[in-house]
Amino acid sequence: MSRDRVFLSPPHMSGQEQKYIDEVFKSNYIAPLGAYVNKFEEFIKEYTDIPYALATSSATAALHLALRILGVKRDDFVLASSFTFIGSVAPILYQDAKPVFIDSDESWNLSPALLKKAIKELPKKPKALILTHLYGQMAKIDEIASICKENGIYLIEDAAESLGASYNGKQSGTFGDIGVFSFNGNKILTTSGGGIFVSEREEWVKKAEFLATQAREDELFYQHQEIGYNYRMSNVLAAIGVAQMEVLQQRVDKKREIFAWYKEFLDHIDEISFMPEIKNSIGNRWLTTLLFSKTNPFKIIKILEQNNIESRPLWKPMHLQPIFQNNISFTEEMSEELFSHGICLPSGSAMTKDVVERICNLILENLE
């Protein structure tokens, strides 16, 4: 345990963050808003080629705003990827709606075939789909978007993990009706905590901004006709975000290089397979993830931890979570298999090849 700890995906500063934060302090626009919030939103719009964006306190908050704007109400069905983080689906419960979980296919992302089955078999039409682009890899977005359009179902892209990923040259988060990104501490870019809401529809983004600032009506005094939230990003965090966005492509390139190093050291082992990248897509490889066909991943996680190296299991599917035990799910047990056999490996964008090699050697020494 004498070596410095290797974290799963630690923050990686560009070097400009402190400068921009100092400018915020000099301006005294610490919160709630300010020039850097506007700059951050402009950066996102330019990068994604989406005309409207809103900086929020988290991606979960952005998802909640999306459901409000799309009119999701009590007892509505909202479809969602099962193989994801709970922040992707918890906002459905905030609206007293009913999550319906869709399993993965060989891409590890949501199965279009099971999506069709769910739409056909549910007792009423779902209102929306929250689609997660898992671990920075694009889902089969063309098929999924087409299914949603044919059936009149709103598509919300949970691109929390996939900023910088693309399909046919188009950025993740820009295919659906609404997209959200995360800037949590472990993401490819971070503002320490934060999110972004994007859409082609100006009126939706304006409504999101209204709801995110306590739904205050345009009066001199405080007047409220509906419930809102405190969901806006502060100027301080946005300053960090601007500095981070300046190096996004560098971070994507480095994450992909780290993935290539893991492949170099481990791909020759028959029992190891990596998360695939669908045709015509470029993932950001936020985390390098792999499967063991024989070795218990929890054993490897324990051994890495004994060597001061952080790793984690893959997401436990939402349809297996106790809180959702009574919810409808459409599954072929793919995500259960992934959870049972998979591991997330350290993928920090400041990692060196020597560190990756050391991790791989520990894995190789402990295969069953």
MOVEN-V480316 format. One line per field, one symbol per residue. burial: + if it has 9 or more other ideal C-beta (glycine too) atoms within 8 Angstrom, else -. A space follows every 10 residues. Layout:
# MOVEN-V480316
burial->???
This chain:
# MOVEN-V480316
burial->-----+-+++ ---+-++--+ +-++----++ ---+-++-++ +++++-++-+ -+++++++++ ++++++++++ -+---+++++ ++++--++++ +++-+-++++ +++++-++++ ++-++++++- -+--++++++ ++++++++++ ++-++-++-- --++++++++ +++++++--- ++++++++++ ++++--++++ +++++++++- ---++-++++ +++-++---- ---+---++- ++++++++++ +++++-++-- ++-+++-++- +++-++---- -+-++--+-- +-++++++++ +++-+-+-++ +-+++-++++ +-+++-+++- +--+--++++ +--+++-++- +++++++++- +---+++-++ ++++-++-
